[in-house]
Amino acid sequence: MSLSQERPTNPAKLFMKVKSAKEIIDNKEVLVGKILYYDKASQENISVPTPFEFIVLDQLATIKGWSDADASGYWSNEVRSVGKDGLTVRTSKGIRESGIWRDIKGSSNIAGAKYNASIYVAHKSRDGLEISNLALTGAALNAWIEFTQKNRVTNVKVILSSWSDAKKGAVSYKVPVFEAVAMSDDEKKEAVALDKQLQVYLNEYFNYSPDDGNHSLALDEDDDIVLDDIDDKPIDLSEIPF
């Protein structure tokens, strides 16, 4: 790495996950759908209210999950094409696998690792629109794939409006329901400006070549808190549009 090349800084403000989670409501355990992000200051998972409106800026892919063997979360670099671009999957113990996802996904070295869509979005904050990242896997990703097959997401605003019930064997889980609505001219103008900022980062990210080969910069690596996953509907990777 040259003297002038600095580690690029991800512009995303929040790193969110769509999950099925159990809550105690009226002294009963209830399964609910949630959008969560980890707050480093409070060291808590914070729930994002729904309906949640966002504009898609870009879509990548990454690997996340939990390693029981290493008592650590998994993380990897982000890629544009999961079928062509190499992934380096790590835990806090170091590199666990490298290669194209179809070639490494069955490896016992990364048991518990899951393919995730890494969707960069613009969403409302107190100061207008801001960039965040939304991770989708399992049934949530399947729902997203189905939605993107019916809607050109670069032309609309997306609302995660509600949750539907689903079941696989004895396991129940929640599936997000996405809706497409028109975005205003002002929203589009603001989102385009944010996407230009994002693309500057992504260009730096994909061109970043540190001396140690540790090209795994995306998504809060060491601070990522992985909640218990419900092993829901499997992903059909042949339909992934990125």
C-alpha positions as CSV (number, residue, x, y, z in Angstrom):
1,M,0.0,0.0,0.0
2,S,1.4,3.4,-0.9
3,L,2.0,6.2,1.6
4,S,-0.9,8.2,0.2
5,Q,-3.4,5.4,0.1
6,E,-5.7,5.5,3.2
7,R,-8.2,3.0,4.3
8,P,-11.6,4.2,2.8
9,T,-14.3,5.1,5.2
10,N,-17.8,3.6,4.7
11,P,-20.3,6.5,4.6
12,A,-23.2,4.4,6.0
13,K,-24.5,5.7,9.3
14,L,-26.3,2.6,10.4
15,F,-25.8,-1.1,9.6
16,M,-29.2,-2.7,9.9
17,K,-30.4,-6.3,9.7
18,V,-33.9,-7.7,9.0
19,K,-34.6,-10.4,11.5
20,S,-37.2,-12.7,13.1
21,A,-36.9,-12.3,16.8
22,K,-38.8,-13.3,19.9
23,E,-40.2,-10.8,22.4
24,I,-42.2,-11.1,25.6
25,I,-45.5,-9.3,25.1
26,D,-48.2,-9.5,27.9
27,N,-46.1,-12.2,29.5
28,K,-46.2,-14.3,26.3
29,E,-43.3,-15.1,24.0
30,V,-44.2,-13.7,20.6
31,L,-42.4,-13.9,17.3
32,V,-42.0,-10.6,15.6
33,G,-40.2,-9.1,12.6
34,K,-37.6,-6.5,13.3
35,I,-35.1,-4.2,11.7
36,L,-32.2,-3.9,14.1
37,Y,-28.9,-2.1,14.3
38,Y,-26.2,-2.4,17.0
39,D,-25.5,0.9,18.9
40,K,-21.9,0.9,20.0
41,A,-22.4,3.6,22.6
42,S,-25.1,1.7,24.5
43,Q,-23.9,-1.7,23.4
44,E,-27.5,-2.6,22.6
45,N,-29.5,-3.7,19.6
46,I,-31.8,-0.9,18.6
47,S,-35.1,-1.5,16.8
48,V,-36.0,0.6,13.8
49,P,-39.7,1.5,13.5
50,T,-41.7,0.1,10.6
51,P,-43.0,1.1,8.1
52,F,-39.5,1.9,7.0
53,E,-39.1,3.9,3.8
54,F,-35.8,3.8,1.8
55,I,-34.4,4.5,-1.6
56,V,-32.0,1.9,-3.0
57,L,-28.6,3.3,-3.9
58,D,-26.6,0.2,-4.6
59,Q,-26.6,-3.6,-4.0
60,L,-23.7,-5.8,-3.1
61,A,-23.1,-9.1,-1.4
62,T,-21.3,-10.2,1.7
63,I,-21.0,-13.1,4.2
64,K,-22.1,-12.8,7.8
65,G,-23.2,-15.1,10.5
66,W,-21.9,-16.7,13.7
67,S,-19.1,-19.2,14.4
68,D,-19.7,-21.4,17.4
69,A,-16.2,-22.8,17.1
70,D,-14.6,-19.3,17.2
71,A,-17.2,-17.7,19.4
72,S,-17.2,-14.9,16.9
73,G,-19.2,-13.3,14.1
74,Y,-18.3,-13.9,10.5
75,W,-17.5,-11.1,8.1
76,S,-16.1,-10.8,4.6
77,N,-15.3,-8.3,1.9
78,E,-18.3,-7.0,-0.2
79,V,-18.5,-8.0,-3.8
80,R,-20.6,-7.0,-6.8
81,S,-21.0,-10.4,-8.3
82,V,-21.3,-13.4,-5.9
83,G,-20.8,-15.8,-8.9
84,K,-17.6,-14.2,-10.1
85,D,-15.9,-12.2,-7.3
86,G,-13.8,-13.9,-4.6
87,L,-14.8,-13.6,-0.9
88,T,-12.5,-13.8,2.1
89,V,-14.5,-15.0,5.1
90,R,-13.0,-14.2,8.5
91,T,-13.7,-14.4,12.2
92,S,-11.9,-12.8,15.0
93,K,-9.4,-15.7,14.8
94,G,-8.5,-14.9,11.2
95,I,-9.3,-16.1,7.7
96,R,-11.5,-19.1,7.6
97,E,-12.1,-19.5,3.8
98,S,-11.5,-17.7,0.5
99,G,-13.0,-18.2,-2.9
100,I,-16.2,-18.0,-4.9
101,W,-19.2,-18.5,-2.7
102,R,-20.5,-21.6,-4.5
103,D,-17.1,-23.3,-3.9
104,I,-16.7,-22.5,-0.2
105,K,-20.3,-22.3,1.2
106,G,-20.3,-26.0,2.1
107,S,-17.0,-25.8,4.0
108,S,-17.0,-26.9,7.6
109,N,-14.6,-24.1,8.2
110,I,-17.4,-21.6,7.9
111,A,-20.3,-23.5,9.5
112,G,-22.9,-20.9,10.3
113,A,-21.8,-18.4,7.7
114,K,-24.6,-17.1,5.5
115,Y,-24.9,-15.2,2.2
116,N,-26.3,-11.7,2.8
117,A,-27.4,-9.0,0.4
118,S,-25.7,-5.8,1.4
119,I,-28.1,-3.0,0.3
120,Y,-27.0,0.6,0.5
121,V,-30.0,2.8,1.0
122,A,-31.0,6.4,1.6
123,H,-33.6,6.9,4.3
124,K,-35.0,9.8,6.3
125,S,-33.2,11.2,9.3
126,R,-33.6,14.4,11.3
127,D,-31.3,16.2,8.8
128,G,-32.9,14.8,5.6
129,L,-31.8,11.6,3.8
130,E,-28.7,9.7,5.0
131,I,-26.9,6.6,3.8
132,S,-27.3,3.3,5.7
133,N,-26.8,-0.4,5.0
134,L,-29.5,-3.0,5.1
135,A,-28.4,-6.7,5.3
136,L,-30.9,-9.4,4.1
137,T,-30.5,-13.1,4.3
138,G,-32.8,-16.2,4.3
139,A,-36.5,-15.6,3.9
140,A,-36.0,-11.8,4.0
141,L,-33.6,-12.1,1.0
142,N,-36.0,-14.3,-0.9
143,A,-38.8,-11.7,-0.3
144,W,-36.4,-9.0,-1.6
145,I,-35.5,-11.0,-4.8
146,E,-39.2,-11.5,-5.5
147,F,-39.8,-7.8,-5.0
148,T,-37.0,-6.8,-7.3
149,Q,-38.2,-9.1,-10.0
150,K,-41.4,-7.2,-10.1
151,N,-40.1,-3.6,-9.5
152,R,-37.2,-1.7,-10.8
153,V,-35.9,-0.5,-7.5
154,T,-33.8,2.4,-8.8
155,N,-37.0,4.1,-10.0
156,V,-39.1,3.8,-6.8
157,K,-39.1,4.4,-3.1
158,V,-39.4,1.1,-1.1
159,I,-41.4,0.7,2.0
160,L,-40.9,-2.3,4.3
161,S,-44.5,-2.0,5.4
162,S,-45.4,-5.1,7.4
163,W,-44.5,-8.7,8.1
164,S,-46.1,-12.0,7.0
165,D,-46.1,-15.3,8.8
166,A,-44.3,-18.3,7.4
167,K,-43.4,-21.7,8.6
168,K,-40.9,-24.4,7.6
169,G,-41.4,-27.7,9.5
170,A,-41.6,-26.8,13.2
171,V,-39.9,-23.4,12.7
172,S,-42.1,-20.3,12.4
173,Y,-40.6,-17.0,11.2
174,K,-41.6,-13.6,9.9
175,V,-41.1,-12.4,6.3
176,P,-40.9,-8.7,5.4
177,V,-43.4,-7.2,3.0
178,F,-42.0,-4.7,0.6
179,E,-44.0,-2.1,-1.3
180,A,-43.1,0.3,-4.1
181,V,-44.2,3.9,-4.1
182,A,-43.3,6.9,-6.2
183,M,-40.4,9.1,-5.0
184,S,-40.6,12.9,-5.2
185,D,-38.3,14.9,-7.4
186,D,-36.6,16.3,-4.3
187,E,-36.1,12.9,-2.8
188,K,-34.6,11.6,-6.0
189,K,-32.3,14.6,-6.3
190,E,-31.1,14.1,-2.7
191,A,-30.7,10.4,-3.2
192,V,-28.6,10.9,-6.4
193,A,-26.2,13.2,-4.5
194,L,-25.8,10.5,-1.8
195,D,-25.2,7.8,-4.3
196,K,-22.4,9.9,-5.8
197,Q,-20.9,10.0,-2.4
198,L,-21.3,6.3,-2.0
199,Q,-19.8,5.5,-5.4
200,V,-16.6,7.5,-4.5
201,Y,-16.3,5.2,-1.4
202,L,-17.0,2.0,-3.4
203,N,-14.4,3.0,-6.1
204,E,-11.8,3.5,-3.3
205,Y,-13.0,0.3,-1.6
206,F,-12.6,-2.0,-4.6
207,N,-9.2,-0.4,-5.5
208,Y,-7.9,-0.7,-1.9
209,S,-5.0,-3.1,-1.7
210,P,-3.3,-3.1,1.7
211,D,0.0,-4.9,2.0
212,D,-1.4,-7.7,4.2
213,G,-4.2,-8.5,1.8
214,N,-6.8,-7.8,4.4
215,H,-9.5,-6.4,2.0
216,S,-12.5,-6.8,4.3
217,L,-13.5,-3.2,5.1
218,A,-17.3,-3.3,4.8
219,L,-19.7,-3.5,7.7
220,D,-18.6,-3.0,11.3
221,E,-16.3,-6.0,11.4
222,D,-15.2,-6.4,15.0
223,D,-18.3,-4.7,16.5
224,D,-20.9,-6.6,14.6
225,I,-23.3,-8.3,17.0
226,V,-25.0,-11.3,15.5
227,L,-28.4,-12.2,16.9
228,D,-29.6,-15.8,16.9
229,D,-30.8,-16.6,13.4
230,I,-33.8,-18.6,12.7
231,D,-32.9,-21.1,9.9
232,D,-35.7,-20.1,7.6
233,K,-36.4,-20.5,3.9
234,P,-33.2,-21.3,1.9
235,I,-32.0,-18.8,-0.7
236,D,-32.2,-19.5,-4.4
237,L,-28.9,-17.9,-5.4
238,S,-29.7,-18.4,-9.1
239,E,-32.2,-15.6,-8.9
240,I,-30.0,-13.0,-7.2
241,P,-29.9,-9.9,-9.4
242,F,-26.4,-8.8,-8.4
